[in-house]
Amino acid sequence: MIDFTNAKVKNKAYAGANGGKIAVIYNGEQYMLKFPPFPTINKEMSYTNSCLSEYLGCKIFESVGIPVQETLIGTYTSKNKTKIVVACKDFTSPGIVLQDFASLKNRIIDSERNGYGTELSDILSTIEEQNSVDPKVLKERFWDMFIVDALIGNWDRHNGNWGFLYNTNTDEVTLAPVFDCGSSLYPQADEDMMREILKNKSELNHRVFDIPLSAITYNGKKINYFKFISSGKFEDCNKALIKITERIDMNKVFEIIDNTETITETQNTFYKTMLSERKKHILDFSLGKIKKNSL
C-alpha cells in the first residue's frame, strides 16, 4: 500500500467540484492526489468510495485498450485520520494543456449550443462540425467511452471531464486519455448498502436497469443505459458495443479487483457482482439483440 502522506507537494492547483486535490511528486513524476468527498446522498458514510471507483474505473478502461489516465491507490493521513486516496498521473506538461470537450463546443461560433449542454444531438453535431480532431476518431472515442461507462455505471461523464491535449507550441490537438471515473461503481454505497443490494434481487436489478443514468441527455431526458443501448438506434453506438464487448475479459476485471489492496471482502463481492450483471444484462443482451436483428 502506497502512503502518500509525506509526498512532496507542488503548487499546481486542479479544478473540479468533487473532493480535495493536490499535486504531489511520486517516483519522480507528478500526480494529482484526489481525496474522497463527503457524501451527498448516503449521509451515513463519513466519506464516499469515489477514490476506489476512480482507480477501478480507470483500470477497467485500460483493460479494454482505451487510453486512460494512470492511477495508483493509496492512503493519506491528516489530523490522525487515514483515508483512501487515488493518485492520477498528470498527463499535461509545459506546453501541453488539457482542454475539455465543452471548450471545443464553444469554438463552434455560429452555434447556439452551450458548451456544457449534454444533449446527445448537440454533442454529435459538434463532433461533426469541429475541425480540431478527425471527426471519425473523435466519434469513435465518444461511443467507446459511452459503452465502458455503461459497464461501470458512470453517471457523471459530462462535457467537462473528457477532451483533448493542446500543444501550445505547435497548435496541434490530440485526444486526451480518459480520466475522471470517480462517479462510477456506486461510490456512495457503504458496506451495509452493498450487502442489502446483494441479497435483494429487486434492489440489484434497480441498479442495473434503472440507475445510474448517464449524464448525457436524449430528447431532454438523461439516458438510461439499458434502454438506450438495447434499442440499437445509433449505428455508431452499436459498432462500439460490438468492439468493446468483445474486448471485455471478466477474468481480467476480477483480477484487477482482487489485486486492489484496500478492497474488503464485501466490496470485492459487490463490485464483481454488479459488473457481471451490468455486462450480462446491458452489454451482452444488447449485443445479442443487435446481432439477431441483423440476420
C-alpha positions as a Markdown table, in Angstrom:
| # | Residue | x | y | z |
|---|---|---|---|---|
| 1 | Met | 0.0 | 0.0 | 0.0 |
| 2 | Ile | 1.4 | 3.4 | -1.0 |
| 3 | Asp | 1.4 | 6.0 | 1.7 |
| 4 | Phe | 1.3 | 9.5 | 0.1 |
| 5 | Thr | 1.3 | 11.4 | 3.4 |
| 6 | Asn | 4.8 | 12.6 | 3.1 |
| 7 | Ala | 4.9 | 13.0 | -0.7 |
| 8 | Lys | 6.3 | 16.3 | -1.9 |
| 9 | Val | 3.5 | 18.8 | -2.6 |
| 10 | Lys | 3.7 | 21.1 | -5.6 |
| 11 | Asn | 1.9 | 24.4 | -6.1 |
| 12 | Lys | -0.1 | 23.4 | -9.1 |
| 13 | Ala | -3.9 | 23.6 | -8.5 |
| 14 | Tyr | -6.6 | 21.4 | -10.0 |
| 15 | Ala | -10.2 | 22.4 | -10.7 |
| 16 | Gly | -13.3 | 20.2 | -10.2 |
| 17 | Ala | -16.0 | 20.0 | -7.6 |
| 18 | Asn | -15.7 | 16.5 | -6.2 |
| 19 | Gly | -13.2 | 16.3 | -3.3 |
| 20 | Gly | -9.9 | 17.9 | -2.5 |
| 21 | Lys | -7.0 | 17.7 | -4.9 |
| 22 | Ile | -3.3 | 18.4 | -4.5 |
| 23 | Ala | -0.3 | 18.0 | -6.8 |
| 24 | Val | 2.4 | 15.6 | -5.5 |
| 25 | Ile | 5.6 | 14.0 | -6.7 |
| 26 | Tyr | 5.8 | 10.2 | -6.6 |
| 27 | Asn | 8.7 | 8.3 | -8.0 |
| 28 | Gly | 9.9 | 11.5 | -9.7 |
| 29 | Glu | 6.6 | 12.1 | -11.5 |
| 30 | Gln | 3.7 | 14.5 | -10.9 |
| 31 | Tyr | 0.3 | 13.1 | -9.8 |
| 32 | Met | -3.0 | 14.7 | -8.9 |
| 33 | Leu | -3.8 | 13.3 | -5.5 |
| 34 | Lys | -7.6 | 13.1 | -5.1 |
| 35 | Phe | -9.3 | 12.9 | -1.7 |
| 36 | Pro | -12.8 | 11.4 | -1.2 |
| 37 | Pro | -15.6 | 14.0 | -1.0 |
| 38 | Phe | -18.3 | 13.9 | 1.6 |
| 39 | Pro | -21.4 | 12.0 | 0.5 |
| 40 | Thr | -24.4 | 14.0 | -0.8 |
| 41 | Ile | -26.9 | 11.0 | -0.8 |
| 42 | Asn | -25.8 | 8.4 | 1.8 |
| 43 | Lys | -25.3 | 10.6 | 4.9 |
| 44 | Glu | -24.4 | 7.6 | 6.9 |
| 45 | Met | -21.0 | 7.4 | 5.2 |
| 46 | Ser | -18.1 | 9.5 | 6.6 |
| 47 | Tyr | -16.8 | 9.9 | 3.0 |
| 48 | Thr | -17.5 | 8.3 | -0.3 |
| 49 | Asn | -15.7 | 5.4 | -2.1 |
| 50 | Ser | -15.0 | 7.7 | -5.2 |
| 51 | Cys | -11.3 | 7.2 | -5.0 |
| 52 | Leu | -11.7 | 3.5 | -5.2 |
| 53 | Ser | -14.2 | 4.0 | -8.0 |
| 54 | Glu | -11.7 | 6.2 | -9.8 |
| 55 | Tyr | -9.0 | 3.6 | -9.6 |
| 56 | Leu | -11.1 | 0.7 | -10.7 |
| 57 | Gly | -12.9 | 2.6 | -13.4 |
| 58 | Cys | -9.6 | 3.7 | -15.0 |
| 59 | Lys | -8.1 | 0.2 | -14.7 |
| 60 | Ile | -11.2 | -1.3 | -16.5 |
| 61 | Phe | -10.8 | 1.3 | -19.3 |
| 62 | Glu | -7.2 | 0.2 | -19.6 |
| 63 | Ser | -8.1 | -3.5 | -19.7 |
| 64 | Val | -10.2 | -2.9 | -22.9 |
| 65 | Gly | -7.4 | -1.0 | -24.6 |
| 66 | Ile | -8.7 | 2.6 | -24.3 |
| 67 | Pro | -6.0 | 5.2 | -23.5 |
| 68 | Val | -6.7 | 6.2 | -19.9 |
| 69 | Gln | -5.0 | 8.2 | -17.1 |
| 70 | Glu | -2.6 | 6.1 | -15.0 |
| 71 | Thr | -3.9 | 5.7 | -11.4 |
| 72 | Leu | -2.5 | 4.5 | -8.1 |
| 73 | Ile | -4.4 | 3.6 | -5.0 |
| 74 | Gly | -3.0 | 4.5 | -1.6 |
| 75 | Thr | -3.6 | 6.3 | 1.7 |
| 76 | Tyr | -3.1 | 9.7 | 3.2 |
| 77 | Thr | -3.1 | 10.6 | 6.9 |
| 78 | Ser | -4.2 | 14.1 | 8.1 |
| 79 | Lys | -5.2 | 15.1 | 11.6 |
| 80 | Asn | -4.8 | 11.4 | 12.7 |
| 81 | Lys | -7.4 | 10.3 | 10.1 |
| 82 | Thr | -6.2 | 8.0 | 7.3 |
| 83 | Lys | -8.2 | 8.0 | 4.1 |
| 84 | Ile | -8.1 | 6.0 | 0.9 |
| 85 | Val | -6.9 | 8.3 | -1.9 |
| 86 | Val | -6.2 | 7.9 | -5.6 |
| 87 | Ala | -3.2 | 9.4 | -7.4 |
| 88 | Cys | -3.9 | 10.3 | -11.0 |
| 89 | Lys | -0.8 | 10.8 | -13.2 |
| 90 | Asp | -0.6 | 14.3 | -14.6 |
| 91 | Phe | -0.6 | 13.9 | -18.4 |
| 92 | Thr | -0.1 | 17.6 | -19.0 |
| 93 | Ser | 3.4 | 19.2 | -19.2 |
| 94 | Pro | 4.9 | 22.6 | -20.1 |
| 95 | Gly | 3.3 | 23.4 | -23.5 |
| 96 | Ile | 0.7 | 20.6 | -23.3 |
| 97 | Val | -2.5 | 21.7 | -21.7 |
| 98 | Leu | -5.9 | 20.0 | -21.2 |
| 99 | Gln | -8.9 | 21.3 | -23.0 |
| 100 | Asp | -12.3 | 19.8 | -22.3 |
| 101 | Phe | -15.0 | 18.9 | -24.8 |
| 102 | Ala | -17.1 | 21.9 | -23.6 |
| 103 | Ser | -14.3 | 24.2 | -24.8 |
| 104 | Leu | -14.5 | 22.6 | -28.2 |
| 105 | Lys | -18.3 | 23.1 | -28.3 |
| 106 | Asn | -17.8 | 26.8 | -27.5 |
| 107 | Arg | -15.5 | 27.1 | -30.6 |
| 108 | Ile | -18.4 | 26.4 | -32.9 |
| 109 | Ile | -19.1 | 30.2 | -33.1 |
| 110 | Asp | -22.2 | 30.0 | -35.2 |
| 111 | Ser | -23.9 | 27.6 | -32.8 |
| 112 | Glu | -26.4 | 28.5 | -30.1 |
| 113 | Arg | -25.4 | 25.3 | -28.2 |
| 114 | Asn | -24.0 | 25.8 | -24.7 |
| 115 | Gly | -20.6 | 24.2 | -24.1 |
| 116 | Tyr | -21.7 | 22.3 | -21.1 |
| 117 | Gly | -25.1 | 21.2 | -22.6 |
| 118 | Thr | -25.2 | 17.5 | -22.7 |
| 119 | Glu | -28.0 | 16.8 | -25.2 |
| 120 | Leu | -26.7 | 13.9 | -27.4 |
| 121 | Ser | -27.7 | 15.6 | -30.7 |
| 122 | Asp | -25.6 | 18.7 | -29.8 |
| 123 | Ile | -22.6 | 16.6 | -28.9 |
| 124 | Leu | -22.8 | 14.6 | -32.1 |
| 125 | Ser | -23.2 | 17.7 | -34.2 |
| 126 | Thr | -20.2 | 19.3 | -32.5 |
| 127 | Ile | -18.1 | 16.3 | -33.3 |
| 128 | Glu | -19.0 | 16.5 | -37.0 |
| 129 | Glu | -18.7 | 20.3 | -37.2 |
| 130 | Gln | -15.4 | 20.8 | -35.4 |
| 131 | Asn | -12.1 | 20.6 | -37.3 |
| 132 | Ser | -9.5 | 20.2 | -34.5 |
| 133 | Val | -9.6 | 16.4 | -34.5 |
| 134 | Asp | -10.6 | 13.9 | -37.1 |
| 135 | Pro | -14.4 | 13.6 | -36.6 |
| 136 | Lys | -14.3 | 9.8 | -37.1 |
| 137 | Val | -11.6 | 9.4 | -34.4 |
| 138 | Leu | -13.5 | 11.7 | -32.0 |
| 139 | Lys | -16.8 | 10.0 | -32.6 |
| 140 | Glu | -15.2 | 6.6 | -32.0 |
| 141 | Arg | -13.7 | 7.7 | -28.7 |
| 142 | Phe | -17.1 | 9.1 | -27.6 |
| 143 | Trp | -19.0 | 5.9 | -28.2 |
| 144 | Asp | -16.3 | 3.6 | -26.9 |
| 145 | Met | -16.2 | 5.7 | -23.7 |
| 146 | Phe | -20.0 | 5.6 | -23.5 |
| 147 | Ile | -20.1 | 1.8 | -23.6 |
| 148 | Val | -17.4 | 1.4 | -20.9 |
| 149 | Asp | -19.2 | 4.0 | -18.8 |
| 150 | Ala | -22.4 | 1.8 | -19.2 |
| 151 | Leu | -20.5 | -1.2 | -17.8 |
| 152 | Ile | -19.1 | 0.7 | -14.8 |
| 153 | Gly | -22.2 | 2.7 | -14.2 |
| 154 | Asn | -20.7 | 6.2 | -14.6 |
| 155 | Trp | -23.4 | 8.8 | -14.0 |
| 156 | Asp | -21.2 | 11.9 | -14.5 |
| 157 | Arg | -19.5 | 11.8 | -17.9 |
| 158 | His | -20.2 | 15.3 | -18.9 |
| 159 | Asn | -18.5 | 17.7 | -21.4 |
| 160 | Gly | -16.1 | 19.0 | -18.8 |
| 161 | Asn | -14.4 | 15.7 | -17.9 |
| 162 | Trp | -13.2 | 14.4 | -21.3 |
| 163 | Gly | -11.4 | 16.1 | -24.0 |
| 164 | Phe | -8.0 | 16.9 | -25.6 |
| 165 | Leu | -4.4 | 17.8 | -25.2 |
| 166 | Tyr | -3.4 | 21.1 | -26.8 |
| 167 | Asn | 0.2 | 21.8 | -27.8 |
| 168 | Thr | 0.7 | 25.5 | -27.4 |
| 169 | Asn | 3.9 | 25.4 | -29.4 |
| 170 | Thr | 2.6 | 23.5 | -32.5 |
| 171 | Asp | -1.1 | 24.4 | -32.2 |
| 172 | Glu | -1.9 | 20.6 | -32.5 |
| 173 | Val | -4.8 | 18.9 | -30.7 |
| 174 | Thr | -4.9 | 15.3 | -29.8 |
| 175 | Leu | -7.3 | 13.2 | -27.7 |
| 176 | Ala | -6.5 | 13.1 | -24.0 |
| 177 | Pro | -6.6 | 9.9 | -22.1 |
| 178 | Val | -9.9 | 9.1 | -20.4 |
| 179 | Phe | -10.0 | 10.5 | -16.9 |
| 180 | Asp | -12.3 | 11.2 | -14.0 |
| 181 | Cys | -14.1 | 7.9 | -13.4 |
| 182 | Gly | -14.9 | 8.6 | -9.7 |
| 183 | Ser | -18.6 | 8.7 | -10.3 |
| 184 | Ser | -18.8 | 5.0 | -11.3 |
| 185 | Leu | -19.3 | 1.8 | -9.4 |
| 186 | Tyr | -21.8 | 3.2 | -6.9 |
| 187 | Pro | -19.4 | 5.4 | -4.9 |
| 188 | Gln | -22.0 | 6.3 | -2.2 |
| 189 | Ala | -22.8 | 2.7 | -1.4 |
| 190 | Asp | -21.4 | 1.7 | 2.0 |
| 191 | Glu | -20.9 | -1.9 | 3.0 |
| 192 | Asp | -24.4 | -2.2 | 4.7 |
| 193 | Met | -26.0 | -1.0 | 1.4 |
| 194 | Met | -23.8 | -3.3 | -0.6 |
| 195 | Arg | -24.9 | -6.3 | 1.5 |
| 196 | Glu | -28.5 | -5.3 | 1.1 |
| 197 | Ile | -28.3 | -5.0 | -2.6 |
| 198 | Leu | -26.5 | -8.4 | -2.9 |
| 199 | Lys | -29.2 | -10.2 | -1.1 |
| 200 | Asn | -32.2 | -8.3 | -2.6 |
| 201 | Lys | -32.7 | -9.1 | -6.3 |
| 202 | Ser | -35.1 | -6.2 | -6.9 |
| 203 | Glu | -32.6 | -3.7 | -5.4 |
| 204 | Leu | -29.8 | -5.3 | -7.5 |
| 205 | Asn | -31.9 | -5.1 | -10.7 |
| 206 | His | -32.9 | -1.5 | -9.9 |
| 207 | Arg | -29.1 | -0.6 | -10.0 |
| 208 | Val | -28.7 | -2.4 | -13.3 |
| 209 | Phe | -31.8 | -1.5 | -15.3 |
| 210 | Asp | -32.8 | 1.8 | -13.8 |
| 211 | Ile | -29.8 | 3.6 | -12.2 |
| 212 | Pro | -27.4 | 5.1 | -12.6 |
| 213 | Leu | -28.4 | 7.2 | -15.6 |
| 214 | Ser | -25.9 | 8.7 | -18.0 |
| 215 | Ala | -25.2 | 12.5 | -17.6 |
| 216 | Ile | -25.9 | 12.7 | -21.4 |
| 217 | Thr | -29.5 | 13.5 | -22.4 |
| 218 | Tyr | -31.6 | 12.3 | -25.3 |
| 219 | Asn | -34.7 | 14.3 | -26.1 |
| 220 | Gly | -34.2 | 16.2 | -22.9 |
| 221 | Lys | -34.0 | 13.2 | -20.6 |
| 222 | Lys | -31.0 | 11.6 | -19.1 |
| 223 | Ile | -30.1 | 8.4 | -20.9 |
| 224 | Asn | -31.0 | 5.0 | -19.4 |
| 225 | Tyr | -28.0 | 2.9 | -20.4 |
| 226 | Phe | -30.0 | -0.3 | -20.8 |
| 227 | Lys | -32.9 | 1.1 | -22.8 |
| 228 | Phe | -30.7 | 3.2 | -25.0 |
| 229 | Ile | -28.1 | 0.6 | -25.9 |
| 230 | Ser | -30.5 | -2.2 | -26.3 |
| 231 | Ser | -32.6 | 0.0 | -28.7 |
| 232 | Gly | -29.9 | -0.3 | -31.3 |
| 233 | Lys | -31.0 | 3.1 | -32.7 |
| 234 | Phe | -27.5 | 4.5 | -33.2 |
| 235 | Glu | -25.2 | 2.6 | -35.6 |
| 236 | Asp | -22.0 | 4.1 | -34.1 |
| 237 | Cys | -23.1 | 3.1 | -30.6 |
| 238 | Asn | -23.8 | -0.4 | -32.0 |
| 239 | Lys | -20.3 | -0.6 | -33.5 |
| 240 | Ala | -18.7 | 0.5 | -30.2 |
| 241 | Leu | -20.8 | -2.1 | -28.3 |
| 242 | Ile | -19.6 | -4.9 | -30.6 |
| 243 | Lys | -16.0 | -3.8 | -30.4 |
| 244 | Ile | -15.8 | -3.1 | -26.6 |
| 245 | Thr | -17.9 | -6.1 | -25.5 |
| 246 | Glu | -15.5 | -8.4 | -27.4 |
| 247 | Arg | -12.6 | -6.9 | -25.6 |
| 248 | Ile | -14.0 | -7.2 | -22.1 |
| 249 | Asp | -12.3 | -10.1 | -20.3 |
| 250 | Met | -14.1 | -10.5 | -16.9 |
| 251 | Asn | -11.3 | -12.6 | -15.6 |
| 252 | Lys | -9.0 | -9.6 | -16.1 |
| 253 | Val | -11.6 | -7.3 | -14.5 |
| 254 | Phe | -11.9 | -9.7 | -11.5 |
| 255 | Glu | -8.1 | -9.8 | -11.2 |
| 256 | Ile | -8.0 | -6.0 | -11.0 |
| 257 | Ile | -10.5 | -6.1 | -8.1 |
| 258 | Asp | -8.6 | -9.0 | -6.4 |
| 259 | Asn | -5.3 | -7.1 | -6.6 |
| 260 | Thr | -6.6 | -3.9 | -5.1 |
| 261 | Glu | -5.3 | -4.0 | -1.5 |
| 262 | Thr | -7.9 | -1.6 | 0.0 |
| 263 | Ile | -10.9 | -3.6 | -1.1 |
| 264 | Thr | -12.8 | -5.5 | 1.6 |
| 265 | Glu | -14.4 | -8.9 | 1.1 |
| 266 | Thr | -17.9 | -7.3 | 0.8 |
| 267 | Gln | -16.7 | -4.7 | -1.7 |
| 268 | Asn | -14.9 | -7.4 | -3.7 |
| 269 | Thr | -18.2 | -9.4 | -4.0 |
| 270 | Phe | -20.3 | -6.4 | -4.7 |
| 271 | Tyr | -18.1 | -5.0 | -7.5 |
| 272 | Lys | -17.7 | -8.3 | -9.2 |
| 273 | Thr | -21.4 | -9.0 | -9.0 |
| 274 | Met | -22.5 | -5.6 | -10.3 |
| 275 | Leu | -20.0 | -5.6 | -13.1 |
| 276 | Ser | -21.1 | -9.1 | -14.1 |
| 277 | Glu | -24.7 | -8.2 | -14.0 |
| 278 | Arg | -24.3 | -5.0 | -16.0 |
| 279 | Lys | -22.2 | -6.8 | -18.6 |
| 280 | Lys | -24.8 | -9.6 | -18.9 |
| 281 | His | -28.0 | -7.6 | -18.9 |
| 282 | Ile | -26.9 | -4.4 | -20.6 |
| 283 | Leu | -24.0 | -5.2 | -23.0 |
| 284 | Asp | -24.4 | -8.9 | -23.7 |
| 285 | Phe | -28.2 | -8.6 | -24.0 |
| 286 | Ser | -27.9 | -5.6 | -26.4 |
| 287 | Leu | -25.3 | -7.3 | -28.5 |
| 288 | Gly | -27.4 | -10.4 | -28.9 |
| 289 | Lys | -30.4 | -8.3 | -29.9 |
| 290 | Ile | -28.4 | -6.3 | -32.4 |
| 291 | Lys | -27.0 | -9.5 | -34.0 |
| 292 | Lys | -30.4 | -11.1 | -34.1 |
| 293 | Asn | -31.9 | -8.1 | -35.8 |
| 294 | Ser | -29.1 | -8.0 | -38.4 |
| 295 | Leu | -29.9 | -11.6 | -39.6 |
